[in-house]
Amino acid sequence: MATTLSFHSPSKPSSHFQLKPKPSPPLFAKVSFFRCRASVQTLVAVEPEPVFTSVKTFAPATVANLGPGFDFLGCAVDGLGDHVTLRVDPSVRAGEILISEITGTATKLSTNPLRNCAGIAAIAKMKMLGIRSVGLSLDLHKGLPLGSGLGSSAASAAAAAVAVNEIFGRKLGREELVLAGLESEAKVSGYHADNIAPAIMGGFVLIRSYEPLDLKPLRFPSDKDLFFVLVSPEFEAPTKKMRAALPTEIPMAHHVWNSIQAAALVAAVLEGDAVMLGKALSADRVVEPTRAPLIPGMEAVKKAALEAGAFGCTISGAGPTAVAVIDVEEKGEEIGEKMVEAFTKVGNLKSVASVKKLDKIGARLVSSISR
C-alpha cells in the first residue's frame, strides 16, 4: 500500500484580526459606506494624519504556485494590474470608507466595502493605523479580469492597502500590508499569500510560514533575462471551485517529488537559471493534474508550449491562464501563438497571449496630491 499524506491548505491563524459580519449598510445611489472602528489590532500609538489629499496606486498581476509551489511560491508580472485612487473626503463621515466608483474589466463588483477586495483590505489597513478622524473615498480601476488565475483579487487588495498606507505617510511596512491583503484573500478565495505577497513586494516570494507569517523575497539576478508567456482563455475558473477540486491526500512519492521540484525552482530563481526554472515549474504532480482537466484544452496548450520551445509551462494560480517561461521575448511571442492555437483547436476557447517581464517592484504609489 502506498504511503499517503493529508493535504490541507493553510488555515487562518486565530491571532490575526477578523472582520466580523455586520448588517449590510443601506445603499445610496449604489454607493456603500463602512465605519472603521479602532480595535486591539491597531499597530501605531497615535492616529496618523493624512499627508496627501489624494493618492493613486498600482498593483501588478501575479502568478501563484509556479507549479510545485502550491500556496507558498509566487511572483509578480509587469504591465498588468489594478489601480486605486484614494481621497480624503470631507463628505464621508470620519472613520468611514466609501467605494465611489469601479471601472475597467469588472464593473459589476459590489461597492459595499465588506464585499469588495479593495474595500476589505482598506478597512484592515485603517484598523491597523487606528483611523477614526478622517473619511476616505476610493475608486477602483480593474485591469485584470475576475477568475483569470492572475491574482485579480490580490491586485485590488494590494493597491488599496498601499493607498491607505501612503495617504497616511507610509507608517507600516510591507509585511503589515500583506496581512491587510490576506484579510481580503481569506474572504474571497482562502487564506493564502502566494498572490498578495508578490503583488505587494514584487519579484518572486517564498512564504516560509503562515503562523507566524514569514516572507522571503527571492532575487532573480538582474543580468539574466526571464519572460512569462501568459495565455488567458475566455473561461472563468473561480479560485474556490478550483481549490475544492484538490485531493485531500497525496502519495508520499508525489510529496517527495514536488518537494524536490520546489527546491529546484527556488535554486533556479536565485541562480537566474531560466531553463531549470521551467523544468521545475512544469513538474507538479499534485495540483496541476487535478486542475488541468477542468480547463478545456489545458493539457494540449502545455504540450504546444513545450514543443514550441518553452522551458516550462503550467497553470497560473487556479487558472485558467496558462503560463510558460522563456528567456527571449521574440521566442515568447511565437510560443504564445502556438498556445492560443491549442486553446482554439482542442479547448474550443478564444484566448489572448502576452509576453511579460518580472515585476520587481510590486504595489506602488503612482501619483499624489499634497495637502
VEXDREN-2710 file (C-alpha; in Angstrom, 1 decimal):
% VEXDREN-2710
k/r/px/py/pz
1/MET/0.0/0.0/0.0
2/ALA/1.4/3.4/-0.9
3/THR/2.0/5.9/1.9
4/THR/-0.2/9.0/1.7
5/LEU/-0.1/12.4/3.3
6/SER/-3.0/14.5/4.4
7/PHE/-3.2/17.6/2.2
8/HIS/-4.6/20.8/3.6
9/SER/-4.5/24.4/2.7
10/PRO/-3.1/26.8/5.4
11/SER/-5.7/27.7/7.9
12/LYS/-6.1/31.3/9.1
13/PRO/-4.2/31.9/12.4
14/SER/-6.5/33.0/15.2
15/SER/-4.1/35.8/16.1
16/HIS/-5.0/37.7/13.0
17/PHE/-7.7/40.4/13.2
18/GLN/-11.0/39.5/11.8
19/LEU/-13.7/41.5/10.1
20/LYS/-16.8/40.3/11.9
21/PRO/-20.0/40.2/9.8
22/LYS/-22.3/43.2/10.3
23/PRO/-25.7/44.1/8.8
24/SER/-25.2/45.5/5.3
25/PRO/-25.4/49.3/5.4
26/PRO/-28.0/51.0/3.3
27/LEU/-27.1/51.7/-0.4
28/PHE/-27.4/55.3/-1.6
29/ALA/-27.1/55.7/-5.4
30/LYS/-25.2/52.4/-5.5
31/VAL/-22.6/53.6/-3.1
32/SER/-21.8/51.9/0.2
33/PHE/-20.2/53.0/3.4
34/PHE/-18.4/51.1/6.2
35/ARG/-17.4/52.6/9.5
36/CYS/-13.9/51.6/10.6
37/ARG/-13.6/51.4/14.4
38/ALA/-10.3/51.2/16.2
39/SER/-9.6/47.8/17.6
40/VAL/-6.9/45.9/19.6
41/GLN/-5.3/45.3/16.2
42/THR/-4.1/48.9/15.9
43/LEU/-0.4/48.9/15.4
44/VAL/0.5/52.5/15.9
45/ALA/0.5/54.5/19.1
46/VAL/-1.0/57.7/17.7
47/GLU/-3.5/58.0/14.9
48/PRO/-1.6/59.5/11.9
49/GLU/-2.8/62.5/10.0
50/PRO/-3.0/62.3/6.2
51/VAL/0.0/63.7/4.3
52/PHE/-1.8/63.7/1.0
53/THR/-5.3/64.7/-0.1
54/SER/-5.3/62.1/-2.8
55/VAL/-3.1/59.2/-4.0
56/LYS/-3.2/56.8/-6.9
57/THR/-1.6/53.4/-6.6
58/PHE/-1.0/50.3/-8.8
59/ALA/-0.6/46.6/-8.0
60/PRO/0.6/44.1/-10.5
61/ALA/-0.8/40.7/-11.7
62/THR/0.8/37.7/-10.1
63/VAL/1.5/34.0/-10.9
64/ALA/0.8/31.9/-7.9
65/ASN/2.1/28.3/-7.2
66/LEU/4.6/28.3/-10.1
67/GLY/3.8/24.6/-10.5
68/PRO/5.0/22.7/-7.4
69/GLY/4.9/25.7/-5.0
70/PHE/1.2/25.5/-4.1
71/ASP/0.3/28.2/-1.6
72/PHE/4.0/29.1/-0.9
73/LEU/5.6/30.4/-4.1
74/GLY/4.5/33.2/-6.4
75/CYS/5.8/36.1/-8.5
76/ALA/4.7/39.4/-9.9
77/VAL/4.5/40.1/-13.7
78/ASP/5.0/43.5/-15.3
79/GLY/2.4/45.6/-17.2
80/LEU/-0.9/44.1/-16.0
81/GLY/-2.8/45.1/-12.8
82/ASP/-5.3/47.2/-10.9
83/HIS/-5.3/50.9/-10.0
84/VAL/-6.8/52.5/-6.9
85/THR/-7.4/56.2/-6.3
86/LEU/-7.9/57.2/-2.7
87/ARG/-9.0/60.6/-1.4
88/VAL/-9.5/62.3/1.9
89/ASP/-13.2/63.1/1.5
90/PRO/-14.9/65.6/3.9
91/SER/-18.3/64.4/2.7
92/VAL/-17.6/61.0/4.2
93/ARG/-18.0/60.7/7.9
94/ALA/-14.9/60.4/10.0
95/GLY/-13.7/56.8/10.2
96/GLU/-15.7/55.6/7.2
97/ILE/-14.6/54.5/3.8
98/LEU/-16.7/54.7/0.6
99/ILE/-16.2/53.0/-2.7
100/SER/-17.5/55.6/-5.1
101/GLU/-16.6/54.1/-8.5
102/ILE/-15.5/50.8/-10.1
103/THR/-14.3/50.9/-13.7
104/GLY/-12.4/48.6/-16.1
105/THR/-12.8/44.9/-16.7
106/ALA/-15.2/44.1/-13.8
107/THR/-17.7/47.0/-13.3
108/LYS/-20.3/44.7/-11.6
109/LEU/-18.3/44.2/-8.4
110/SER/-20.0/45.2/-5.2
111/THR/-19.4/48.7/-3.9
112/ASN/-20.0/47.5/-0.4
113/PRO/-16.5/47.6/1.2
114/LEU/-17.3/44.4/3.2
115/ARG/-17.9/42.5/-0.1
116/ASN/-15.1/44.1/-2.2
117/CYS/-11.4/43.0/-2.2
118/ALA/-10.2/46.6/-2.2
119/GLY/-12.6/47.6/0.5
120/ILE/-11.7/44.8/2.9
121/ALA/-8.0/45.4/2.5
122/ALA/-8.5/49.2/3.0
123/ILE/-10.6/48.6/6.1
124/ALA/-8.0/46.3/7.6
125/LYS/-5.3/48.9/6.9
126/MET/-7.4/51.6/8.5
127/LYS/-7.8/49.4/11.6
128/MET/-4.0/48.9/11.8
129/LEU/-3.5/52.6/11.7
130/GLY/-6.3/53.4/14.1
131/ILE/-8.0/55.8/11.7
132/ARG/-11.0/57.4/13.3
133/SER/-10.8/61.1/12.4
134/VAL/-10.8/61.0/8.6
135/GLY/-13.2/59.8/6.0
136/LEU/-11.9/58.3/2.7
137/SER/-13.4/57.6/-0.7
138/LEU/-11.9/55.0/-3.1
139/ASP/-12.1/54.4/-6.8
140/LEU/-11.1/51.1/-8.2
141/HIS/-10.0/50.5/-11.8
142/LYS/-9.8/46.9/-12.7
143/GLY/-7.1/46.0/-15.2
144/LEU/-7.4/42.3/-14.5
145/PRO/-10.5/40.1/-15.3
146/LEU/-12.0/38.0/-12.5
147/GLY/-11.2/34.4/-12.2
148/SER/-8.3/34.6/-14.6
149/GLY/-5.6/33.0/-12.5
150/LEU/-3.5/36.2/-12.5
151/GLY/-4.3/37.4/-8.9
152/SER/-7.2/39.7/-9.7
153/SER/-8.4/39.9/-6.1
154/ALA/-4.9/40.3/-4.8
155/ALA/-4.1/43.2/-7.1
156/SER/-7.2/45.1/-5.9
157/ALA/-6.4/44.4/-2.3
158/ALA/-2.7/45.3/-2.7
159/ALA/-3.4/48.6/-4.4
160/ALA/-6.0/49.5/-1.8
161/ALA/-3.7/48.6/1.2
162/VAL/-0.8/50.6/-0.2
163/ALA/-3.1/53.5/-1.0
164/VAL/-4.2/53.8/2.7
165/ASN/-0.7/53.4/3.9
166/GLU/0.7/56.1/1.5
167/ILE/-2.0/58.6/2.2
168/PHE/-1.2/58.5/5.9
169/GLY/2.6/58.7/5.5
170/ARG/3.7/55.1/4.9
171/LYS/3.6/54.2/8.6
172/LEU/3.7/50.5/8.2
173/GLY/5.9/48.0/6.4
174/ARG/5.3/45.5/3.6
175/GLU/4.5/42.6/5.9
176/GLU/1.7/44.6/7.5
177/LEU/0.5/45.4/4.0
178/VAL/0.4/41.7/3.2
179/LEU/-1.5/40.9/6.4
180/ALA/-4.1/43.5/5.3
181/GLY/-4.3/41.9/1.9
182/LEU/-4.6/38.5/3.4
183/GLU/-7.8/39.6/5.2
184/SER/-9.3/40.2/1.7
185/GLU/-8.0/37.0/0.2
186/ALA/-9.4/35.0/3.1
187/LYS/-12.9/36.3/2.3
188/VAL/-12.6/35.6/-1.5
189/SER/-10.5/32.6/-2.1
190/GLY/-8.8/31.3/1.0
191/TYR/-6.0/32.2/3.4
192/HIS/-3.0/32.0/1.1
193/ALA/-0.3/34.6/0.4
194/ASP/1.2/33.4/-2.9
195/ASN/-0.7/36.2/-4.8
196/ILE/-0.9/39.0/-2.3
197/ALA/2.8/38.8/-1.2
198/PRO/4.3/39.2/-4.6
199/ALA/1.6/41.7/-5.6
200/ILE/2.9/43.9/-2.7
201/MET/6.6/43.0/-2.6
202/GLY/7.3/42.4/-6.3
203/GLY/9.6/39.7/-7.8
204/PHE/9.5/36.1/-6.5
205/VAL/8.3/35.5/-2.9
206/LEU/8.6/32.3/-0.8
207/ILE/6.1/32.0/2.1
208/ARG/8.1/30.1/4.6
209/SER/5.5/30.2/7.3
210/TYR/1.9/31.3/7.8
211/GLU/1.9/31.3/11.6
212/PRO/3.7/33.5/12.2
213/LEU/3.8/35.0/8.7
214/ASP/7.3/34.8/7.3
215/LEU/8.0/36.1/3.8
216/LYS/11.3/35.5/1.9
217/PRO/11.9/37.6/-1.2
218/LEU/13.8/35.6/-3.9
219/ARG/16.0/37.8/-6.0
220/PHE/16.3/36.9/-9.7
221/PRO/19.6/38.2/-11.0
222/SER/19.3/41.5/-12.8
223/ASP/21.7/40.5/-15.5
224/LYS/19.6/37.4/-16.6
225/ASP/16.5/37.5/-18.8
226/LEU/13.2/35.9/-18.0
227/PHE/9.9/36.3/-19.8
228/PHE/6.4/34.9/-18.9
229/VAL/4.1/33.9/-21.8
230/LEU/0.6/34.4/-20.4
231/VAL/-2.3/32.9/-22.4
232/SER/-5.7/33.7/-21.0
233/PRO/-8.8/31.9/-22.5
234/GLU/-12.3/33.2/-22.3
235/PHE/-13.2/30.8/-19.5
236/GLU/-13.6/31.6/-15.8
237/ALA/-12.1/29.4/-13.1
238/PRO/-13.2/30.6/-9.7
239/THR/-10.5/30.0/-7.1
240/LYS/-12.8/28.5/-4.6
241/LYS/-14.1/26.0/-7.1
242/MET/-10.6/25.1/-8.3
243/ARG/-9.4/24.6/-4.7
244/ALA/-12.4/22.4/-3.9
245/ALA/-11.2/20.0/-6.6
246/LEU/-7.8/19.3/-4.9
247/PRO/-7.1/16.0/-3.4
248/THR/-7.2/15.6/0.4
249/GLU/-4.4/13.0/0.4
250/ILE/-1.4/12.5/-1.8
251/PRO/1.1/9.6/-2.2
252/MET/4.4/10.0/-0.3
253/ALA/6.2/9.7/-3.7
254/HIS/4.4/12.7/-5.0
255/HIS/5.2/14.7/-1.9
256/VAL/8.9/13.9/-2.3
257/TRP/8.9/14.7/-6.0
258/ASN/7.1/18.0/-5.5
259/SER/9.4/19.0/-2.7
260/ILE/12.4/18.3/-5.0
261/GLN/10.9/20.4/-7.8
262/ALA/10.0/23.3/-5.4
263/ALA/13.6/23.3/-4.1
264/ALA/14.9/23.3/-7.6
265/LEU/12.7/26.1/-8.6
266/VAL/14.0/28.3/-5.7
267/ALA/17.5/27.5/-6.7
268/ALA/16.8/28.4/-10.3
269/VAL/15.4/31.7/-9.3
270/LEU/18.4/32.6/-7.2
271/GLU/20.8/31.5/-9.8
272/GLY/18.9/33.1/-12.7
273/ASP/18.6/29.7/-14.5
274/ALA/15.5/30.1/-16.6
275/VAL/15.9/26.5/-18.1
276/MET/15.9/24.8/-14.7
277/LEU/13.1/27.1/-13.5
278/GLY/11.0/26.0/-16.5
279/LYS/11.7/22.3/-15.8
280/ALA/10.7/22.6/-12.2
281/LEU/7.6/24.7/-13.0
282/SER/6.4/22.0/-15.4
283/ALA/6.8/19.1/-13.0
284/ASP/3.9/19.4/-10.5
285/ARG/2.4/16.0/-9.7
286/VAL/-0.1/17.1/-7.1
287/VAL/-2.2/20.2/-8.1
288/GLU/-1.9/20.6/-11.9
289/PRO/-3.0/17.0/-12.7
290/THR/-6.2/17.7/-10.9
291/ARG/-7.0/21.1/-12.2
292/ALA/-5.8/20.8/-15.8
293/PRO/-8.7/18.6/-16.9
294/LEU/-11.2/21.3/-15.6
295/ILE/-9.8/23.8/-18.1
296/PRO/-10.7/22.9/-21.7
297/GLY/-7.6/22.3/-23.8
298/MET/-5.1/23.0/-21.0
299/GLU/-3.1/19.8/-21.5
300/ALA/-2.8/20.4/-25.2
301/VAL/-1.7/24.0/-24.5
302/LYS/1.1/22.9/-22.3
303/LYS/2.2/20.3/-24.9
304/ALA/2.2/23.1/-27.6
305/ALA/4.2/25.4/-25.4
306/LEU/6.9/22.8/-24.7
307/GLU/7.0/21.7/-28.4
308/ALA/7.4/25.4/-29.4
309/GLY/10.5/25.7/-27.2
310/ALA/9.2/26.9/-23.8
311/PHE/11.4/25.9/-20.9
312/GLY/8.3/25.0/-19.0
313/CYS/4.5/25.6/-18.7
314/THR/1.9/25.2/-16.1
315/ILE/-1.4/26.7/-14.8
316/SER/-1.1/30.2/-13.4
317/GLY/-2.7/30.1/-9.9
318/ALA/-6.1/28.4/-10.1
319/GLY/-6.3/29.1/-13.8
320/PRO/-7.5/29.3/-16.5
321/THR/-4.4/31.3/-17.6
322/ALA/-1.5/29.2/-18.8
323/VAL/2.0/30.4/-18.1
324/ALA/5.2/29.4/-20.0
325/VAL/8.7/30.7/-19.4
326/ILE/11.5/31.6/-21.8
327/ASP/14.5/33.9/-21.9
328/VAL/13.9/35.6/-25.3
329/GLU/10.9/37.9/-25.8
330/GLU/10.5/37.2/-29.5
331/LYS/10.6/33.5/-28.9
332/GLY/7.9/34.0/-26.3
333/GLU/5.6/35.6/-28.8
334/GLU/6.0/32.5/-31.1
335/ILE/5.2/30.2/-28.1
336/GLY/2.2/32.3/-27.3
337/GLU/0.8/31.9/-30.8
338/LYS/1.1/28.1/-30.6
339/MET/-0.6/28.1/-27.2
340/VAL/-3.5/30.2/-28.5
341/GLU/-3.9/27.8/-31.4
342/ALA/-4.1/24.9/-29.0
343/PHE/-6.8/26.6/-26.8
344/THR/-8.8/27.2/-30.0
345/LYS/-8.4/23.7/-31.6
346/VAL/-8.6/21.5/-28.6
347/GLY/-10.4/23.6/-26.0
348/ASN/-12.7/25.5/-28.4
349/LEU/-11.8/28.6/-26.4
350/LYS/-10.7/32.0/-27.7
351/SER/-7.6/33.3/-25.8
352/VAL/-5.2/36.2/-25.7
353/ALA/-1.4/35.9/-25.4
354/SER/1.0/38.4/-23.9
355/VAL/4.7/38.2/-23.1
356/LYS/5.7/40.0/-19.8
357/LYS/8.8/40.5/-17.7
358/LEU/9.1/40.0/-14.0
359/ASP/7.7/43.0/-12.0
360/LYS/10.4/43.6/-9.4
361/ILE/8.8/46.5/-7.6
362/GLY/5.3/45.3/-6.6
363/ALA/2.5/47.6/-5.5
364/ARG/3.5/51.3/-5.6
365/LEU/2.5/54.9/-5.5
366/VAL/1.8/56.3/-8.9
367/SER/0.9/59.8/-8.1
368/SER/-0.2/62.0/-5.2
369/ILE/-1.6/65.4/-4.4
370/SER/-0.1/67.1/-1.3
371/ARG/-2.3/68.8/1.3
END
